[in-house]
Amino acid sequence: MSNLIDFKQAQLKQFDLLALDILAYPERYLQFDSIADFYQAQWLDDFPKGTTWCSTGLDDGAEHFYAKIEFYGHYLTIYSHETYAAEFGIIHTE
């Protein structure tokens, strides 16, 4: 009997590992002067296919930035005022 790979679990692990790397090394990832910089960040392509993201702020004179990256209930929230911060979590549904 062969072991089947659970692709969803593998993708969730891929998402989680990248999210945790961003939390551990924000200076490598979180350098944006505009929303366009966020959407052009190469590391977004490292998340599993099907990951969604949205962002707001920085443009039109805004000093704040907010982005949410999600994949099957796992999320990474990035926000800033004077410095960047990030939060990783899992949405639990019953």
C-alpha positions as CSV (number, residue, x, y, z in Angstrom):
1,M,0.0,0.0,0.0
2,S,1.4,3.4,-1.0
3,N,1.1,6.6,1.0
4,L,-0.8,9.3,-0.7
5,I,0.3,12.9,-0.2
6,D,-2.4,15.1,1.3
7,F,-1.9,18.1,-1.1
8,K,-4.0,20.4,1.0
9,Q,-2.0,19.7,4.1
10,A,1.2,20.2,2.1
11,Q,0.0,23.5,0.9
12,L,-1.1,24.6,4.3
13,K,2.4,23.7,5.6
14,Q,3.9,25.8,2.8
15,F,1.7,28.7,3.7
16,D,2.5,28.4,7.4
17,L,6.3,28.1,6.9
18,L,6.4,31.2,4.7
19,A,4.1,33.2,7.1
20,L,6.3,32.2,10.1
21,D,9.5,33.2,8.1
22,I,7.9,36.6,7.5
23,L,7.2,36.9,11.2
24,A,10.7,35.9,12.1
25,Y,12.5,38.1,9.5
26,P,10.2,41.0,8.7
27,E,13.1,43.1,7.4
28,R,13.5,40.7,4.5
29,Y,9.9,41.0,3.4
30,L,8.1,44.1,4.7
31,Q,9.5,47.0,2.9
32,F,6.8,48.9,1.1
33,D,6.5,52.5,0.0
34,S,3.2,52.0,-1.8
35,I,0.5,49.4,-2.3
36,A,2.1,48.7,-5.7
37,D,5.3,47.6,-3.9
38,F,3.3,45.1,-1.9
39,Y,1.5,43.6,-5.0
40,Q,4.8,43.4,-6.8
41,A,6.6,41.6,-3.9
42,Q,8.2,38.4,-5.3
43,W,7.6,36.5,-2.1
44,L,3.8,36.6,-2.7
45,D,4.4,34.0,-5.4
46,D,6.0,31.7,-2.9
47,F,2.6,31.1,-1.2
48,P,0.6,28.2,-2.5
49,K,-1.6,28.6,-5.5
50,G,-5.0,29.8,-4.4
51,T,-3.8,32.1,-1.7
52,T,-5.6,35.4,-1.7
53,W,-4.4,38.8,-0.5
54,C,-5.6,42.4,-0.3
55,S,-4.1,45.6,1.0
56,T,-4.9,49.2,1.7
57,G,-3.0,52.3,2.8
58,L,0.2,54.0,1.9
59,D,-1.1,55.6,-1.2
60,D,-2.8,59.0,-1.4
61,G,-0.8,60.3,1.6
62,A,-1.8,57.5,4.0
63,E,0.8,56.7,6.7
64,H,-0.7,53.3,7.6
65,F,-0.5,50.0,5.7
66,Y,-2.7,46.9,6.1
67,A,-2.6,43.6,4.2
68,K,-4.3,40.3,4.7
69,I,-3.0,37.1,3.1
70,E,-5.2,34.0,3.4
71,F,-5.3,30.4,2.4
72,Y,-8.0,27.9,3.7
73,G,-8.5,29.7,7.0
74,H,-4.8,30.3,7.7
75,Y,-3.9,34.0,7.5
76,L,-1.1,36.5,7.8
77,T,-2.0,40.1,8.7
78,I,0.6,42.8,8.0
79,Y,0.1,46.3,9.3
80,S,2.2,49.4,9.9
81,H,2.3,52.8,11.3
82,E,5.9,53.7,12.0
83,T,7.2,50.2,11.8
84,Y,5.8,47.0,10.3
85,A,4.2,44.2,12.3
86,A,2.6,40.9,11.4
87,E,0.2,38.4,12.9
88,F,-0.3,34.8,11.9
89,G,-3.3,32.8,12.8
90,I,-5.8,30.1,11.9
91,I,-9.6,30.7,11.7
92,H,-11.3,27.8,13.5
93,T,-14.8,27.0,12.3
94,E,-17.1,24.4,13.8
